[in-house]
């Protein structure tokens, strides 16, 4: 999945997959949620022998990727 949003600083990318992580908490217009979505995505991918990752740069959008092995 690719977006063209504000991007994610490299220092914050690892935190995206931590439970309850909310990178923009306290900012006006911050997205709502519990911070569990990407934790669940990574857990499901890993249970199937795969992985989930993000590639991004501040100001340049983000690419979220799920890789699963071929059966």
N, C-alpha and C positions, 0 to 999 in steps of 0.2 A: 504494500500500500504506500503510495507516495502522496505527500501534500506539499503545498507551496506556502505554508505558514511561516512564522517567525524563526523556525529552526530551534535546535536544542544545543546548548553549549556542550562541548565535549566532556567537561567536568561533571555535568548533570546526567549524561546518558546512562551510566551504570545504575544510577538511582531509579531510573524509570521502571526497572524490573524488580524493585524492592516493594514489599507489602506497604500499603498506605502512603506511598510516595506521591507528593503533589508538588511539582516544581514551582508553580506560580501561586502558591497559597498566599492569601492576604492581598493580592493585587486586584484592583477593580476589574471586573469582567473575567475573572479567573474561572476556568471550567469547573463544574460541579462533579462530584463523584467521590468514591471511597478510596480510590487509588489501588484497586485490585485487578483491573482489566488486563493489564500487561503481565501481571504476575500469573494470572490464570492462563494466558496465551502461552507464556514460556513453559509453564508446568505441563500443559497438554502436549506441546511440541516435544518436550524432553521425554515424556512418558511413551511417546511413539518413536523414540530414538533420534529425534531431530533437535533443532534449536531455533530460537527466536533472537533477532538482533535488530539494531537500529543504526542507521548511518545518517548523520546530519551535521550541519554547521550553523552557527548562529546567523540568522538572516537569510538562510538558504533552503528552508523547508526540511523535510525529513522523509526517509524511506524506511519503512518497517518491513522486515522480511522473516518468513517462516520457511525453514528447510526441513523436509522430511525424507527419510531414506526410501528408496524404491523397494517394494515388497519382494 
